[in-house]
Amino acid sequence: MATPATSVTALLVCYGLLGLKFTVFIFFAVILMGLLMGIVGNSLKINHPKGLANPACCQEKELAVDPICGMSVDMNKGLKTGHQEEYYYFCSAHCLAVFEENPEKYVDTKKYTNSAFSLA
């Protein structure tokens, strides 16, 4: 807010038209107003209506790990399958197909299992 009024060219024009005293006054007044408006702007808490929010940017992403390649997968958008009362999430149809060919090979790898999401 204060940048245009405190530029060198703006101060030179103000000095040429209005004199030194007014130029110094304008310079400090604009800086003070910029600081005050910043404080007011930071103190305002605005809650946007839910209907206007973009769901893609405001939605918390729940991530799982693809047991085939180890890639992070958005649990809301990724492919998933159930095996032994657990969900497994996949980044692609290829990883899902590899898992379905021999799921026991990947279920035994405990670092990739997702036991918090049962098939109930």
C-alpha positions as CSV (number, residue, x, y, z in Angstrom):
1,M,0.0,0.0,0.0
2,A,2.8,2.4,0.8
3,T,5.1,1.4,-2.1
4,P,3.7,3.7,-4.9
5,A,3.7,6.8,-2.7
6,T,7.2,6.2,-1.4
7,S,8.9,5.6,-4.7
8,V,11.7,8.0,-5.7
9,T,9.7,9.4,-8.7
10,A,6.6,10.0,-6.6
11,L,8.7,11.8,-3.9
12,L,10.5,13.9,-6.6
13,V,7.2,15.0,-8.1
14,C,5.7,15.8,-4.7
15,Y,8.8,17.8,-3.8
16,G,8.7,19.7,-7.1
17,L,5.0,20.6,-6.8
18,L,4.5,20.9,-3.0
19,G,7.8,21.5,-1.3
20,L,10.0,19.7,1.2
21,K,7.8,19.9,4.3
22,F,4.8,18.3,2.5
23,T,7.0,15.7,0.9
24,V,8.4,14.6,4.3
25,F,4.9,14.6,5.8
26,I,3.5,12.5,2.9
27,F,6.4,10.0,3.1
28,F,5.9,9.3,6.9
29,A,2.1,9.5,6.7
30,V,2.0,6.8,3.9
31,I,4.4,4.5,5.8
32,L,2.3,4.9,9.0
33,M,-1.0,4.2,7.1
34,G,0.6,1.1,5.5
35,L,1.6,-0.2,8.9
36,L,-1.9,0.5,10.4
37,M,-3.7,-1.2,7.5
38,G,-1.4,-4.2,7.8
39,I,-2.2,-4.5,11.4
40,V,-6.0,-4.2,10.8
41,G,-5.8,-6.7,7.9
42,N,-3.9,-9.2,10.0
43,S,-6.4,-8.9,12.9
44,L,-9.4,-9.7,10.8
45,K,-10.6,-13.3,10.8
46,I,-12.7,-14.0,7.8
47,N,-14.5,-17.3,7.5
48,H,-15.5,-18.1,3.9
49,P,-18.9,-19.8,3.4
50,K,-18.5,-23.6,2.8
51,G,-20.3,-23.4,-0.5
52,L,-17.8,-21.0,-2.0
53,A,-14.7,-22.9,-1.0
54,N,-12.8,-24.9,-3.7
55,P,-13.0,-28.5,-2.4
56,A,-9.8,-29.5,-4.2
57,C,-7.7,-27.0,-2.3
58,C,-9.3,-27.1,1.1
59,Q,-9.7,-30.9,1.5
60,E,-7.3,-32.7,3.8
61,K,-5.5,-35.4,1.9
62,E,-5.3,-38.8,3.5
63,L,-2.2,-40.6,2.1
64,A,-1.4,-44.3,2.0
65,V,1.6,-46.1,0.6
66,D,1.4,-48.2,-2.5
67,P,2.6,-51.7,-1.4
68,I,4.1,-52.3,-4.9
69,C,6.2,-49.2,-5.6
70,G,6.1,-47.3,-2.3
71,M,4.5,-44.2,-3.8
72,S,2.2,-42.0,-1.7
73,V,-1.4,-42.3,-2.9
74,D,-4.4,-40.1,-2.1
75,M,-6.9,-42.4,-0.4
76,N,-9.8,-40.5,-1.7
77,K,-8.8,-40.7,-5.4
78,G,-6.5,-43.8,-5.7
79,L,-7.3,-47.3,-6.6
80,K,-7.9,-49.7,-3.7
81,T,-8.6,-53.3,-3.0
82,G,-9.4,-55.3,0.1
83,H,-7.4,-58.3,1.2
84,Q,-7.5,-60.0,4.6
85,E,-9.8,-57.4,6.1
86,E,-7.5,-54.5,5.1
87,Y,-7.5,-51.9,2.4
88,Y,-4.5,-51.4,0.1
89,Y,-4.2,-48.4,-2.1
90,F,-2.4,-48.2,-5.5
91,C,-1.0,-45.4,-7.7
92,S,-1.9,-47.1,-10.9
93,A,-3.8,-50.0,-12.5
94,H,-0.5,-51.8,-13.1
95,C,0.4,-51.8,-9.4
96,L,-3.1,-53.1,-8.5
97,A,-2.8,-55.9,-11.1
98,V,0.7,-56.9,-9.7
99,F,-0.7,-57.0,-6.2
100,E,-3.7,-59.1,-7.2
101,E,-1.5,-61.7,-8.9
102,N,0.3,-62.5,-5.6
103,P,-1.0,-60.4,-2.7
104,E,0.7,-62.6,0.0
105,K,4.0,-61.4,-1.3
106,Y,3.2,-57.8,-0.4
107,V,0.9,-58.4,2.6
108,D,3.9,-59.9,4.5
109,T,5.8,-56.6,4.1
110,K,4.5,-55.0,7.3
111,K,5.9,-51.5,6.5
112,Y,3.3,-51.2,3.7
113,T,0.2,-52.6,5.4
114,N,-2.6,-50.3,6.3
115,S,-4.2,-51.9,9.4
116,A,-6.0,-48.8,10.5
117,F,-8.5,-49.2,7.6
118,S,-10.4,-52.5,8.0
119,L,-13.1,-53.7,5.6
120,A,-15.9,-53.5,8.2
